[in-house]
Amino acid sequence: MSATRRIGASDLTVAPLALGGNVFGWTADRDVSFDVLDTFRAGGGDFLDTADGYSRWVPGNSGGESEIIIGEWLASRGGRDDVVVATKVSTHPSFSGLSAANIAAAADASLARLQTDRIDLYYAHFDDASVPLDETVGALSALVDAGKVRAIGISNYSPERIDEWFEVTERGGFHPAVALQPQYNLVERDFEGALRDRAERFDLAVVPYYALASGFLTGKYRDGVTVDSPRAGGASKYLDDRGRRTLSALDAAAAAHSASVTAVALAWLREQRTVLAPIASARTVEQVPDLLASLEVELGADELAALDDASATDGRDAA
């Protein structure tokens, strides 16, 4: 199994795979979510990713459902010190934005839902240009001082705003961010430009979301196949010539390792520069073993290069 990795300059270490909690309270009910979490933990997974806004988009939900499920699971299973819990602030309908007062209130609400005394990794979920960065960064840093948060992360920020974030951090003497959560996978590779440069410059551990491209990189979306999934529309858009080349390269590597396409796609992402741990979710317990299997897949340099080349945007160097 892949060795544990440190989250930036923090004292947090994790196995290089995060279980996405976006499906908890959405496509996975409480009982299924508990089974998924149990299986992930039993297989060596120890990094959970959620947000206070999950899953506000579901009719009848109000946000916080994922945190509630994770909190109930933590309370019932124990072993809080054996898992690293990441959540995010700014999208809960009752705690929208990144003002200092909202961050403080949202953190307390997340702590209550998670039934814990600290958030291990707390992300600013989306940039809030209406609030000065000094206020946002200062409020997050104050949570670290208060012992409510162990480390700070940034999600969905532009390269320029990340520069500003660290200027503010240095000027104010605040606790620095240690993690960056962008969209990144074999068929979404824009991260490999300015955002990756910032991750390297500021020692940000990268924890990519949509690591499986809404399920496309599981290999189940193919020509002539109809998939019954809430994410089918988002995944099927990748089934073009480039997507087919990518699937072919994944098939070849999967066959060589006696592994699933899912495991290979996650293993490729894990080995990219600056990447700490891909985030992948499971709406059934049967999907978890393929995620965990990615920790056992060690791709060779030629296989990594073949996947790079197959998934490169036409006319652009894959390196």
C-alpha positions as CSV (number, residue, x, y, z in Angstrom):
1,M,0.0,0.0,0.0
2,S,1.2,3.5,-0.7
3,A,2.9,5.1,2.3
4,T,1.2,7.9,4.2
5,R,1.8,11.4,3.1
6,R,2.0,14.7,5.1
7,I,-0.5,17.5,4.3
8,G,1.9,20.3,3.4
9,A,3.7,21.7,6.3
10,S,1.1,20.5,8.8
11,D,1.4,17.7,11.3
12,L,-1.4,15.7,9.6
13,T,-0.6,12.6,7.7
14,V,-3.0,10.5,5.6
15,A,-3.1,7.5,3.2
16,P,-3.1,9.1,-0.3
17,L,-6.8,8.7,-1.0
18,A,-9.7,10.8,0.3
19,L,-13.3,9.5,0.6
20,G,-15.7,12.1,-0.8
21,G,-18.7,12.8,1.4
22,N,-20.7,14.7,-1.2
23,V,-23.0,11.6,-1.8
24,F,-23.8,11.1,1.9
25,G,-27.4,12.2,2.4
26,W,-27.9,12.4,-1.4
27,T,-27.4,9.2,-3.4
28,A,-26.3,7.3,-0.3
29,D,-28.6,7.3,2.7
30,R,-27.4,7.0,6.3
31,D,-27.2,3.2,6.5
32,V,-25.4,2.9,3.1
33,S,-23.1,5.8,4.1
34,F,-22.2,4.0,7.3
35,D,-21.4,0.8,5.3
36,V,-19.2,2.8,2.9
37,L,-17.3,4.5,5.7
38,D,-16.8,1.2,7.6
39,T,-15.5,-0.4,4.4
40,F,-13.2,2.5,3.6
41,R,-11.8,2.6,7.1
42,A,-11.3,-1.2,7.3
43,G,-9.4,-1.1,4.0
44,G,-6.9,1.4,5.4
45,G,-8.5,4.7,4.3
46,D,-8.3,7.5,6.9
47,F,-9.0,10.8,5.1
48,L,-12.6,12.0,4.8
49,D,-13.7,15.0,2.8
50,T,-17.0,16.9,3.1
51,A,-18.4,20.4,3.2
52,D,-21.1,22.2,5.2
53,G,-23.1,22.7,2.1
54,Y,-23.4,19.0,1.2
55,S,-26.1,18.2,0.1
56,R,-28.1,21.4,0.0
57,W,-29.1,20.8,-3.7
58,V,-31.2,17.8,-2.9
59,P,-35.0,18.6,-2.6
60,G,-35.9,18.5,1.1
61,N,-32.3,19.0,2.3
62,S,-31.0,22.1,3.9
63,G,-27.2,21.6,3.9
64,G,-25.1,19.8,6.5
65,E,-26.5,16.4,5.8
66,S,-23.1,14.9,5.0
67,E,-21.5,16.3,8.1
68,I,-24.3,15.0,10.2
69,I,-23.9,11.4,8.8
70,I,-20.1,11.5,9.3
71,G,-20.6,12.9,12.8
72,E,-23.0,10.1,13.8
73,W,-20.6,7.5,12.3
74,L,-17.7,8.9,14.2
75,A,-19.7,8.9,17.4
76,S,-20.9,5.4,17.0
77,R,-17.6,3.9,15.8
78,G,-15.1,5.8,17.9
79,G,-11.5,6.2,16.7
80,R,-11.7,9.9,16.0
81,D,-8.0,10.3,16.3
82,D,-7.5,7.6,13.6
83,V,-9.1,9.7,10.8
84,V,-8.5,13.1,9.3
85,V,-11.7,15.0,8.6
86,A,-11.7,17.8,6.1
87,T,-14.7,20.1,5.6
88,K,-15.4,23.5,4.0
89,V,-17.1,26.8,4.6
90,S,-19.1,29.3,2.5
91,T,-21.9,27.3,0.8
92,H,-24.3,26.3,3.6
93,P,-27.5,28.3,3.1
94,S,-27.4,29.6,6.7
95,F,-23.7,30.3,6.6
96,S,-23.0,31.8,3.2
97,G,-19.8,33.6,2.4
98,L,-16.4,34.2,4.1
99,S,-16.9,37.1,6.5
100,A,-15.2,36.6,9.9
101,A,-18.4,36.3,11.7
102,N,-19.8,33.8,9.3
103,I,-16.6,31.7,9.4
104,A,-16.7,31.6,13.2
105,A,-20.4,30.6,13.3
106,A,-20.1,28.1,10.4
107,A,-17.2,26.4,12.1
108,D,-19.1,25.9,15.3
109,A,-22.1,24.5,13.4
110,S,-19.8,22.1,11.5
111,L,-18.2,21.0,14.8
112,A,-21.6,20.3,16.2
113,R,-22.8,18.3,13.2
114,L,-19.5,16.4,13.1
115,Q,-19.7,15.7,16.9
116,T,-16.0,16.6,17.3
117,D,-13.9,19.2,19.0
118,R,-11.8,20.0,16.0
119,I,-11.8,20.1,12.2
120,D,-8.5,18.7,10.9
121,L,-8.5,20.5,7.6
122,Y,-10.8,23.5,7.0
123,Y,-11.1,24.9,3.5
124,A,-12.4,28.2,2.2
125,H,-14.7,26.5,-0.3
126,F,-15.2,29.2,-2.8
127,D,-13.7,32.7,-3.1
128,D,-15.8,35.5,-1.7
129,A,-14.7,38.7,-3.4
130,S,-17.1,40.7,-1.3
131,V,-15.0,40.2,1.8
132,P,-11.4,41.4,2.2
133,L,-8.9,38.6,2.2
134,D,-7.4,39.9,5.3
135,E,-10.7,39.3,7.1
136,T,-11.1,35.8,5.7
137,V,-7.5,34.6,6.3
138,G,-7.5,36.2,9.7
139,A,-10.7,34.5,10.7
140,L,-9.5,31.0,9.6
141,S,-6.1,31.6,11.4
142,A,-8.0,32.5,14.6
143,L,-9.8,29.2,14.5
144,V,-6.3,27.5,14.5
145,D,-5.3,29.6,17.5
146,A,-8.5,28.6,19.2
147,G,-7.8,24.9,18.6
148,K,-11.0,24.4,16.6
149,V,-9.1,23.9,13.3
150,R,-5.7,22.1,12.9
151,A,-4.9,23.2,9.3
152,I,-6.3,25.6,6.6
153,G,-7.0,24.8,3.0
154,I,-8.1,26.7,-0.1
155,S,-10.6,25.5,-2.7
156,N,-11.7,27.0,-6.1
157,Y,-9.4,30.0,-5.9
158,S,-7.6,31.5,-8.9
159,P,-3.8,31.6,-9.1
160,E,-3.9,35.4,-8.6
161,R,-6.0,35.2,-5.5
162,I,-3.8,32.5,-4.1
163,D,-0.9,34.9,-4.5
164,E,-2.9,37.5,-2.6
165,W,-3.8,35.0,0.1
166,F,-0.2,34.3,0.9
167,E,0.7,38.0,0.8
168,V,-2.0,38.6,3.4
169,T,-0.8,35.6,5.4
170,E,2.8,36.9,5.5
171,R,1.8,40.5,6.2
172,G,-0.6,39.5,9.0
173,G,1.5,36.7,10.5
174,F,-1.4,34.3,10.0
175,H,-1.2,30.5,9.9
176,P,-0.5,29.5,6.3
177,A,-2.8,27.4,4.1
178,V,-1.3,23.9,3.6
179,A,-3.7,22.4,1.0
180,L,-5.4,23.2,-2.3
181,Q,-8.5,21.5,-3.6
182,P,-8.9,22.0,-7.4
183,Q,-10.7,20.0,-10.1
184,Y,-8.2,17.7,-11.6
185,N,-8.3,14.3,-13.3
186,L,-7.1,12.6,-16.5
187,V,-9.6,14.5,-18.7
188,E,-9.6,17.8,-16.8
189,R,-6.0,18.9,-16.8
190,D,-6.1,22.7,-16.6
191,F,-4.7,22.5,-13.1
192,E,-1.3,21.7,-14.6
193,G,-0.6,25.3,-15.5
194,A,-0.7,28.3,-13.1
195,L,-2.5,26.5,-10.3
196,R,0.1,23.8,-10.1
197,D,2.8,26.5,-10.1
198,R,1.2,28.0,-7.0
199,A,0.9,24.6,-5.3
200,E,4.7,24.2,-5.8
201,R,5.5,27.7,-4.8
202,F,3.5,27.7,-1.6
203,D,4.0,24.1,-0.6
204,L,0.3,23.3,-0.9
205,A,-0.7,19.6,-0.8
206,V,-3.2,19.1,-3.7
207,V,-6.4,17.2,-3.0
208,P,-8.2,17.0,-6.3
209,Y,-12.0,16.7,-6.5
210,Y,-13.9,15.1,-9.4
211,A,-10.9,12.7,-9.5
212,L,-13.0,10.3,-11.6
213,A,-14.6,12.9,-13.8
214,S,-18.1,12.3,-12.5
215,G,-17.6,8.6,-13.0
216,F,-16.3,8.7,-16.6
217,L,-12.9,7.4,-15.4
218,T,-14.5,4.3,-13.9
219,G,-14.8,3.1,-17.5
220,K,-18.5,2.4,-17.4
221,Y,-19.4,5.2,-19.8
222,R,-18.7,3.7,-23.3
223,D,-20.2,3.8,-26.7
224,G,-23.6,2.1,-26.8
225,V,-23.9,1.9,-23.0
226,T,-26.6,3.7,-21.0
227,V,-25.8,4.3,-17.3
228,D,-28.5,5.1,-14.8
229,S,-26.8,7.6,-12.5
230,P,-27.5,11.2,-11.4
231,R,-24.1,12.1,-12.8
232,A,-24.5,10.4,-16.2
233,G,-24.9,13.7,-18.0
234,G,-21.7,15.1,-16.6
235,A,-19.7,12.0,-17.3
236,S,-20.9,11.2,-20.8
237,K,-19.7,14.6,-22.2
238,Y,-16.1,13.2,-22.0
239,L,-16.9,10.4,-24.5
240,D,-15.2,12.0,-27.4
241,D,-12.0,11.0,-29.3
242,R,-9.8,12.1,-26.5
243,G,-12.0,10.3,-23.9
244,R,-11.9,7.1,-26.0
245,R,-8.0,7.3,-26.2
246,T,-7.9,7.8,-22.5
247,L,-10.1,4.8,-21.8
248,S,-8.0,2.7,-24.1
249,A,-4.8,3.6,-22.2
250,L,-6.6,3.0,-18.9
251,D,-7.8,-0.4,-20.2
252,A,-4.2,-1.4,-21.1
253,A,-2.8,-0.4,-17.7
254,A,-5.6,-2.0,-15.9
255,A,-5.1,-5.3,-17.7
256,A,-1.3,-5.2,-16.9
257,H,-2.0,-4.7,-13.2
258,S,-5.1,-6.9,-12.9
259,A,-6.8,-3.8,-11.6
260,S,-9.9,-1.8,-12.4
261,V,-9.9,1.3,-14.6
262,T,-11.0,3.2,-11.5
263,A,-8.0,2.1,-9.6
264,V,-5.6,3.0,-12.4
265,A,-7.2,6.5,-12.9
266,L,-6.8,7.3,-9.2
267,A,-3.2,5.8,-9.2
268,W,-2.2,8.1,-12.1
269,L,-3.6,11.1,-10.3
270,R,-1.9,10.2,-7.1
271,E,1.5,10.3,-8.9
272,Q,1.2,13.7,-10.4
273,R,3.4,16.5,-9.1
274,T,2.0,18.2,-5.9
275,V,-0.9,15.8,-5.6
276,L,-1.4,14.4,-2.1
277,A,-4.6,12.4,-2.4
278,P,-7.4,12.2,-5.0
279,I,-10.9,12.5,-3.7
280,A,-13.4,9.8,-4.8
281,S,-16.8,9.1,-3.6
282,A,-18.8,5.8,-3.4
283,R,-22.6,5.7,-3.4
284,T,-22.6,1.9,-2.7
285,V,-20.4,-0.2,-0.6
286,E,-19.5,-2.3,-3.7
287,Q,-17.7,0.7,-5.2
288,V,-15.3,1.1,-2.3
289,P,-12.9,-1.8,-3.0
290,D,-11.9,-0.3,-6.4
291,L,-11.1,3.0,-4.7
292,L,-8.9,1.3,-2.1
293,A,-7.3,-0.8,-4.7
294,S,-5.8,2.3,-6.2
295,L,-3.5,2.4,-3.2
296,E,-1.9,-0.8,-4.3
297,V,-1.4,0.1,-8.0
298,E,2.1,1.4,-8.7
299,L,2.3,2.6,-12.3
300,G,5.6,2.5,-14.2
301,A,7.0,5.5,-15.9
302,D,6.0,4.2,-19.3
303,E,2.4,3.7,-18.2
304,L,2.2,7.2,-16.7
305,A,3.6,8.6,-19.9
306,A,1.1,6.6,-22.0
307,L,-1.8,7.9,-19.9
308,D,-0.4,11.5,-20.2
309,D,-0.2,11.2,-24.0
310,A,-3.6,9.7,-24.4
311,S,-5.4,12.3,-22.3
312,A,-3.5,15.3,-23.6
313,T,-5.6,18.0,-25.1
314,D,-5.2,18.0,-28.8
315,G,-2.4,20.3,-29.8
316,R,-1.0,20.6,-26.3
317,D,2.0,18.9,-24.9
318,A,1.0,16.5,-22.1
319,A,4.1,17.2,-20.0
